[in-house]
Amino acid sequence: MIRLVEASKRYPGGHEALTAVSLDISAGEFVAVTGQTGAGKSTLLKLIAGLERATSGDVLVNGQNLKSLGPAGLAVLRRSLGIVFQDHKLLFDRSAFDNVMLPLEIADFPVKEAQRRARAALDKVGLLAREKANPISLSGGEQQRLCIARAIVSRPAILIADEPTGNLDADYASAIMGLFRSFNQVGVTVVLSTHDLPALATVQARRIELKDGRVLAGEALA
């Protein structure tokens, strides 16, 4: 489902965030990308999501080589992805419900079906009772759950999350990991980056460790 072949990413100024990374992620896997700050975790996820292009090498998602896709093709591809950003990217001038509705509105879903899906997604993350709340009134953990609801509302085949438990206490971090585990259990491919090894230990995932932009190891976490 996801394949990187000798993929490297060099940013303007010469910083090479990833160097010759090769890996495969199969459909239905739960993969955790670990490593210290600056190891290249976020860049790896951005390449998979098509938010950044590899400087060299290949990135294939669902059989499509991303370097051959133009803006329209990338937009179509992203409809099969759910992305949870590290900085949330919530709209604070809209309610929680409207934030979750946004991807469906962009995709021109029929209104009633979109509303049903949005409420189902909010219910899944335990926020249905807060659907009218402004995101600014939500706690950090609730904002993260809202981001997850927005990411899953389109029922993506692949869910990508960048440091989803960052800045959360241990209980909230464990609950967030539990949500990702529940999505994976129904067949969603989950790829997340994290430095939160205690939270990661609560789920079963294949671990890919990065250091200085290179893959160090891949292992199963019990």
C-alpha positions in Angstrom: 0.0 0.0 0.0 2.9 2.4 0.9 6.4 2.0 -0.5 9.4 4.3 -0.3 12.4 3.4 -2.5 15.6 5.3 -1.8 13.6 8.4 -1.0 15.5 11.5 0.1 14.3 15.0 1.0 16.6 18.0 0.9 15.2 21.4 1.8 16.4 24.8 0.5 19.6 25.7 2.3 21.0 22.1 2.0 19.4 20.4 5.0 18.7 16.8 4.2 15.8 15.6 6.3 15.7 12.1 4.9 18.4 10.1 3.2 17.7 7.1 1.0 14.8 5.7 3.0 13.3 2.5 1.7 10.4 0.8 3.4 7.1 -1.0 2.8 3.8 -0.6 4.8 1.1 -3.2 4.0 -2.6 -2.6 4.0 -4.0 -2.9 7.5 -0.7 -2.4 9.3 -0.2 -0.2 12.4 3.2 1.4 12.0 4.8 3.8 14.5 7.7 6.0 13.3 10.0 6.9 16.2 13.1 8.9 16.7 14.3 12.0 18.4 13.3 15.5 17.4 14.8 16.3 14.0 15.1 12.6 13.0 12.9 13.1 10.0 9.6 11.7 11.3 7.4 14.6 10.2 9.1 14.8 6.8 8.5 11.1 6.2 4.8 11.5 6.9 4.6 14.5 4.7 6.1 12.5 1.8 3.6 9.8 2.3 0.7 12.3 2.4 2.0 14.1 -0.7 2.4 17.3 1.3 6.1 17.3 0.3 7.8 15.8 -2.7 10.9 13.7 -2.4 14.1 15.3 -3.8 15.1 11.9 -5.2 13.8 8.3 -5.1 10.2 7.2 -5.2 7.1 7.3 -2.9 4.2 5.1 -3.9 0.8 5.1 -2.3 -2.0 2.8 -3.4 0.2 1.9 -6.4 0.6 5.5 -7.6 4.0 7.1 -7.8 3.5 10.5 -6.2 6.2 12.2 -8.3 4.1 11.6 -11.4 0.9 13.2 -9.9 0.0 16.8 -10.5 -2.1 18.9 -8.1 -5.4 17.4 -9.3 -4.0 13.8 -8.9 -2.7 14.6 -5.4 -6.0 16.0 -4.4 -7.8 12.8 -5.5 -5.2 10.7 -3.7 -5.6 12.6 -0.4 -9.3 11.7 -0.4 -8.2 8.2 0.6 -6.1 9.6 3.5 -6.9 11.0 6.9 -4.3 13.3 8.3 -3.9 14.5 11.9 -1.6 17.4 12.0 0.7 18.1 14.9 -0.5 21.7 15.2 -4.2 20.7 14.9 -5.1 23.2 12.1 -8.6 23.6 13.6 -10.9 26.5 12.5 -11.7 28.5 15.6 -14.4 30.5 14.0 -16.4 27.3 13.4 -18.0 24.8 15.8 -16.6 21.4 16.4 -19.4 20.0 14.2 -18.5 22.4 11.3 -14.8 21.5 11.6 -15.6 17.9 11.0 -18.1 18.7 8.2 -15.5 20.6 6.3 -13.8 17.7 4.4 -17.2 16.4 3.3 -18.3 19.9 2.1 -15.1 20.1 0.1 -15.8 16.7 -1.4 -19.4 17.8 -2.3 -21.1 15.1 -0.1 -24.9 15.4 0.1 -25.8 17.5 3.1 -27.8 14.9 5.0 -25.2 12.2 4.5 -22.4 14.6 5.5 -24.2 15.5 8.7 -24.8 11.9 9.5 -21.1 11.0 9.0 -19.9 14.1 11.0 -22.0 13.1 14.0 -20.9 9.5 13.7 -17.3 10.6 13.7 -17.8 12.9 16.7 -19.5 10.0 18.5 -16.6 7.7 17.8 -14.2 10.0 19.5 -16.6 10.9 22.4 -17.4 14.4 21.4 -20.9 14.2 20.1 -22.2 16.1 23.2 -19.8 18.9 22.3 -20.7 19.3 18.7 -21.8 23.0 19.1 -18.7 23.9 21.1 -16.0 26.2 19.7 -12.7 24.4 19.5 -11.1 27.1 21.7 -13.3 25.9 24.6 -12.1 22.3 24.3 -9.2 20.9 26.3 -6.0 19.9 24.5 -7.0 16.2 24.5 -10.5 17.1 23.2 -9.0 19.2 20.4 -6.8 16.3 19.4 -9.9 14.0 19.4 -11.7 16.6 17.2 -8.8 16.5 14.8 -9.1 12.7 14.6 -12.8 13.0 14.0 -12.2 15.3 11.1 -9.5 12.9 9.7 -11.7 9.8 9.8 -15.0 11.4 8.7 -14.3 10.5 5.0 -13.6 6.9 6.1 -10.0 6.9 4.8 -8.1 3.7 4.0 -4.9 5.3 5.5 -4.7 7.3 8.6 -1.6 9.4 9.1 -0.9 11.2 12.4 2.1 13.4 13.4 2.9 13.2 17.1 -0.8 12.7 18.1 0.0 12.4 21.8 2.3 15.4 22.0 1.7 17.6 25.0 -1.0 15.3 26.4 -0.9 13.7 29.9 -0.5 10.0 30.2 -4.2 9.1 30.5 -5.2 11.2 27.5 -2.2 9.9 25.5 -3.3 6.3 26.2 -6.9 7.1 25.2 -5.7 8.6 21.9 -3.6 5.6 21.1 -6.6 3.5 21.9 -8.6 5.3 19.3 -6.0 4.6 16.6 -5.9 1.0 17.7 -9.7 0.8 17.2 -9.5 2.2 13.7 -6.7 -0.2 12.8 -8.8 -3.1 14.1 -11.4 -2.4 11.5 -8.9 -2.4 8.7 -7.6 1.1 8.5 -3.8 1.4 7.9 -2.4 3.6 10.6 1.0 5.4 10.3 1.9 7.7 13.1 5.0 9.4 14.3 5.7 9.6 18.0 8.4 10.0 20.7 5.9 8.9 23.4 7.1 5.4 23.9 5.0 4.8 27.1 1.8 5.6 25.1 3.0 3.5 22.2 3.6 0.5 24.5 -0.2 0.4 25.0 -0.8 -0.7 21.4 0.6 -3.4 19.1 2.5 -1.7 16.3 5.5 -2.2 14.0 8.1 0.3 14.9 10.3 2.1 12.4 13.1 4.1 14.0 14.8 7.0 12.3 18.0 8.8 13.2 19.4 11.7 11.3 17.1 11.0 8.4 17.9 7.3 8.0 16.1 4.1 9.0 17.8 2.5 12.0 15.5 -0.4 12.7 12.1 -1.9 12.2 10.5 -4.1 14.9 7.2 -5.3 16.4 6.1 -3.8 19.7 4.4 -6.2 21.9 
